[in-house]
Amino acid sequence: MWHETLIAKNARMALLLKNVLRMTDIQKQAMKLRADVIRRGDVGVAQ
């Protein structure tokens, strides 16, 4: 993860980082795909 060492220095962010580091590669990929959908604004759009 980029900026991992910087994030780890912040106590609040370190908790989030620990959770991310526990995730499998498949879980991380799913999270990235979901973030892409949200960024595009495709969330909640009726088909």
CNS distance restraints for C-alpha pairs under 8 A (distance, minus, plus):
assign (resid   3 and name CA) (resid   7 and name CA) 6.11 0.50 0.50
assign (resid   4 and name CA) (resid   8 and name CA) 6.06 0.50 0.50
assign (resid   4 and name CA) (resid  17 and name CA) 7.54 0.50 0.50
assign (resid   5 and name CA) (resid   9 and name CA) 6.69 0.50 0.50
assign (resid   6 and name CA) (resid  10 and name CA) 7.41 0.50 0.50
assign (resid   7 and name CA) (resid  13 and name CA) 5.73 0.50 0.50
assign (resid   7 and name CA) (resid  14 and name CA) 6.15 0.50 0.50
assign (resid   7 and name CA) (resid  17 and name CA) 7.25 0.50 0.50
assign (resid   8 and name CA) (resid  13 and name CA) 6.50 0.50 0.50
assign (resid   8 and name CA) (resid  14 and name CA) 4.56 0.50 0.50
assign (resid   8 and name CA) (resid  17 and name CA) 6.91 0.50 0.50
assign (resid   9 and name CA) (resid  13 and name CA) 7.86 0.50 0.50
assign (resid   9 and name CA) (resid  14 and name CA) 6.85 0.50 0.50
assign (resid  10 and name CA) (resid  14 and name CA) 5.86 0.50 0.50
assign (resid  11 and name CA) (resid  15 and name CA) 6.81 0.50 0.50
assign (resid  12 and name CA) (resid  16 and name CA) 7.21 0.50 0.50
assign (resid  13 and name CA) (resid  17 and name CA) 6.16 0.50 0.50
assign (resid  14 and name CA) (resid  18 and name CA) 6.15 0.50 0.50
assign (resid  15 and name CA) (resid  19 and name CA) 6.68 0.50 0.50
assign (resid  16 and name CA) (resid  20 and name CA) 6.41 0.50 0.50
assign (resid  17 and name CA) (resid  21 and name CA) 6.12 0.50 0.50
assign (resid  18 and name CA) (resid  22 and name CA) 6.38 0.50 0.50
assign (resid  19 and name CA) (resid  23 and name CA) 6.68 0.50 0.50
assign (resid  20 and name CA) (resid  28 and name CA) 7.77 0.50 0.50
assign (resid  23 and name CA) (resid  27 and name CA) 5.86 0.50 0.50
assign (resid  23 and name CA) (resid  28 and name CA) 6.36 0.50 0.50
assign (resid  24 and name CA) (resid  28 and name CA) 6.31 0.50 0.50
assign (resid  25 and name CA) (resid  29 and name CA) 6.14 0.50 0.50
assign (resid  26 and name CA) (resid  30 and name CA) 6.20 0.50 0.50
assign (resid  27 and name CA) (resid  31 and name CA) 6.20 0.50 0.50
assign (resid  28 and name CA) (resid  32 and name CA) 6.26 0.50 0.50
assign (resid  29 and name CA) (resid  33 and name CA) 6.21 0.50 0.50
assign (resid  30 and name CA) (resid  34 and name CA) 6.15 0.50 0.50
assign (resid  31 and name CA) (resid  35 and name CA) 6.15 0.50 0.50
assign (resid  32 and name CA) (resid  36 and name CA) 6.25 0.50 0.50
assign (resid  33 and name CA) (resid  37 and name CA) 6.43 0.50 0.50
assign (resid  34 and name CA) (resid  38 and name CA) 6.33 0.50 0.50
assign (resid  35 and name CA) (resid  39 and name CA) 6.09 0.50 0.50
assign (resid  36 and name CA) (resid  40 and name CA) 6.21 0.50 0.50
assign (resid  37 and name CA) (resid  41 and name CA) 6.37 0.50 0.50
assign (resid  37 and name CA) (resid  42 and name CA) 5.50 0.50 0.50
assign (resid  37 and name CA) (resid  43 and name CA) 6.52 0.50 0.50
assign (resid  38 and name CA) (resid  42 and name CA) 6.05 0.50 0.50
assign (resid  38 and name CA) (resid  43 and name CA) 5.69 0.50 0.50
